[in-house]
């Protein structure tokens, strides 16, 4: 399957620092999405970048996509303790049935200390 | 308010006792799916549904059943639960297909323990 793999698995930083998470995937995609999950809660959509885009911004979030390397990065600037969560990338592509599928990576656990 | 509601949120059950986890969305979404989340394995799709009466298997469908009789509801059925189905389960929905980039909305999760 085209599972995304996030790197690092865990990241610990201080408030005010920037946090960068990377995602690699295996097959061609139409779009890549980033989600956030607070401990034991549901996932919340953060940002989507399409395969013909290279960079996208949303508030303190910056996402890049390099389709030649099959990789994406999520940058959170000026991090806050409230950013502590797990972050997942998810890639959208077709299954052999013709239906679409969103495949999630294993996530990066971010800890932001005050 | 846009919501995906799943119940129960927490359940401890015994091996072999049939159970159903309900899922309901209020956004008139066509696409619904179930995921399970396990440590080190991320989220894996169990089943999905493109519309009423249209369902198909995801990556890990063994031991599960689903139905989609109404657009808003997509229950997950464990006919004979086993301990390896102990997991955190999420229901999700979106307007149409994820390929087009529609946002997926997730429920809050159901913690299921099978002893």
Interface residues (C-beta under 8 A of the other chain):
Chain A: X1 X3 X30 X31 X33 X40 X41 X42 X43 X44 X45 X48 X50 X88 X90 X92 X93 X94 X97 X99 X100 X101 X102 X103 X104 X105 X106 X107
Chain B: X4 X35 X40 X41 X42 X43 X44 X45 X48 X50 X56 X58 X59 X88 X90 X92 X97 X98 X99 X100 X101 X103 X104 X105 X106 X107 X108 X109 X111
